[in-house]
Amino acid sequence: MGGFPARSHVISGLSVMSPLHLSIVDVRAEELEANNSENKGGSWAGENGPVLHFVEGIPGFPSARHFVVVPLPPDLEPFCRIRCLDVSGLEFVVVPPGLLFDNYKVEVEDEEVERLGLTTEEDAVVLVIVTLARLPAVPTVNLLGPLVINKRTMTAAQVIQHTSGYGVSVPIPMSSVESAL
């Protein structure tokens, strides 16, 4: 696939499913070290995995800028956690949205594409934050504020989808979870 067209850029939630699995959850330390020169001096590996760098923090958590990706037990893949290295006790469960919502698309404006250093759609990994609730409530995901990650540099941002009609608390279709696990 070629580069992005001008203006805003659409990233499919489904098309970034495999890069997440290959580039974040299952990345080996030697692969991270080999790619470290591309990271412009940033940190790639934390105690358990790669470190995502949110240049501007996450809305509501401005000082939370560095998160290590932590796999969950194999029976819970493709869900994983991101644990903040800056704020003790802050972590989120995340998942690639394309596994749960077939037609989910993320629109990324030129300014954000440049800030993240994205040159093609294949550079991007999209995750959404999962909110777990006590049973019988259904877990939800934030489709309004997906996390967009440059898988080469691990630079990340929460990219709000202002005109999308997506919600911050969308119930996860349990049939999608069962087929994803």
C-alpha positions in Angstrom: 0.0 0.0 0.0 1.3 3.5 -0.8 1.6 6.5 1.4 -1.3 8.5 2.9 -3.3 10.8 0.7 -3.5 14.5 1.8 -5.8 15.9 4.6 -7.2 13.2 6.9 -6.3 9.5 6.8 -8.5 6.5 7.5 -7.0 3.5 9.2 -9.1 0.4 9.3 -9.3 -1.2 12.8 -9.2 -4.7 11.1 -6.2 -4.0 8.9 -4.0 -3.4 12.0 -4.9 -6.5 13.8 -1.9 -8.6 12.7 0.8 -5.9 13.2 -0.3 -5.6 16.8 0.2 -9.2 17.4 3.5 -9.4 15.6 4.9 -6.0 16.6 3.8 -5.4 20.1 2.6 -8.4 22.0 5.0 -11.0 20.6 8.0 -8.8 20.0 11.3 -10.4 21.3 13.9 -8.3 23.1 16.5 -8.9 20.3 14.1 -7.5 17.7 13.5 -4.4 19.8 17.3 -3.9 20.2 17.8 -4.3 16.5 15.2 -1.7 15.7 16.3 0.7 18.5 18.3 2.9 16.1 15.1 3.8 14.3 13.5 5.0 17.5 15.3 8.3 17.7 16.8 7.5 21.1 13.6 6.6 22.8 13.2 3.6 25.0 11.9 0.4 23.4 11.8 -2.2 26.1 10.4 -2.1 29.6 10.4 -4.8 32.2 8.0 -7.0 30.3 7.8 -5.6 26.8 8.0 -2.6 24.5 7.3 0.9 25.8 4.8 3.1 24.1 5.5 6.9 24.3 2.5 9.2 24.4 4.1 12.6 23.6 1.2 14.5 25.0 0.0 12.0 27.5 -3.5 10.6 27.5 -6.5 12.9 28.0 -7.3 12.9 31.7 -3.8 11.6 32.5 -1.4 14.3 31.2 1.6 13.0 33.1 1.1 9.4 31.9 3.4 9.3 28.9 5.2 5.9 29.0 3.4 2.6 29.0 4.8 -0.9 28.8 2.8 -3.5 26.9 2.1 -6.5 29.0 0.6 -9.6 27.6 -2.3 -11.3 29.4 -2.5 -15.1 29.7 -2.7 -16.9 26.3 -6.3 -17.7 26.8 -7.1 -14.0 26.9 -5.2 -13.0 23.7 -5.7 -10.7 21.8 -6.4 -8.6 24.8 -3.4 -7.2 26.6 -2.5 -4.5 29.2 -0.6 -1.3 28.9 0.9 -0.3 32.3 2.0 3.2 33.0 5.6 3.7 34.0 5.0 7.3 35.1 1.9 6.9 37.3 2.0 4.0 39.8 -1.1 1.7 39.5 -2.4 3.1 36.2 -3.0 0.5 33.6 -5.5 -0.2 30.9 -6.7 -3.4 29.1 -6.6 -2.9 25.4 -7.6 -4.8 22.2 -7.4 -4.3 18.5 -10.9 -3.0 17.6 -11.1 -4.8 14.2 -11.4 -8.0 16.1 -14.6 -6.8 17.7 -16.1 -4.4 15.2 -15.8 -5.3 11.5 -16.3 -1.8 10.0 -14.4 0.2 12.6 -12.3 2.9 11.0 -10.1 5.6 12.5 -9.6 9.0 10.9 -6.2 10.6 11.6 -5.6 14.3 10.7 -2.4 15.4 8.9 -1.0 17.0 12.0 -1.4 13.7 14.0 0.1 11.7 11.2 3.1 13.9 11.2 3.4 13.9 15.0 3.3 10.1 15.0 5.7 9.8 12.1 3.3 7.6 10.1 4.2 7.2 6.4 1.8 4.4 5.5 -1.2 2.7 7.0 1.0 -0.3 7.7 3.0 1.8 10.2 0.0 2.1 12.4 -1.4 -0.1 15.1 -4.8 0.8 16.6 -6.0 -0.3 20.0 -9.0 0.7 22.1 -9.3 0.8 25.8 -11.6 -1.8 27.5 -13.6 -1.0 30.6 -14.3 -4.1 32.6 -17.4 -4.1 34.8 -18.8 -6.5 37.4 -21.1 -9.2 36.1 -23.7 -9.2 34.8 -22.6 -5.9 33.1 -20.9 -6.3 29.7 -17.4 -5.0 29.2 -17.2 -1.9 27.0 -14.7 -0.2 24.7 -13.9 3.4 23.9 -14.3 3.7 20.2 -14.3 7.5 20.3 -10.7 7.7 21.6 -8.6 4.9 20.0 -4.9 4.7 20.6 -2.9 5.0 17.4 0.7 3.7 17.6 3.6 3.9 15.2 4.8 0.4 15.3 8.3 1.4 14.1 9.0 4.1 16.8 6.4 3.2 19.5 5.2 6.8 19.4 1.5 6.8 20.4 -1.5 9.2 20.8 -5.1 8.9 21.7 -6.8 10.2 18.6 -10.3 11.5 19.4 -12.8 10.8 16.6 -14.8 14.0 16.9 -17.2 13.6 14.0 -17.4 9.8 13.9 -20.5 9.1 16.0 -18.6 6.5 18.0 -19.1 6.3 21.7 -16.8 6.1 24.8 -18.6 3.1 26.3 -19.7 0.8 23.5 -20.6 -2.7 24.7 -18.4 -5.5 23.4 -20.4 -7.9 21.3 -19.8 -11.2 23.2 -19.9 -13.2 20.0 -16.9 -11.2 18.8 -15.0 -11.9 22.0 -15.7 -15.7 21.8 -14.5 -15.8 18.2 -11.4 -13.7 18.9 -10.3 -15.9 21.8 
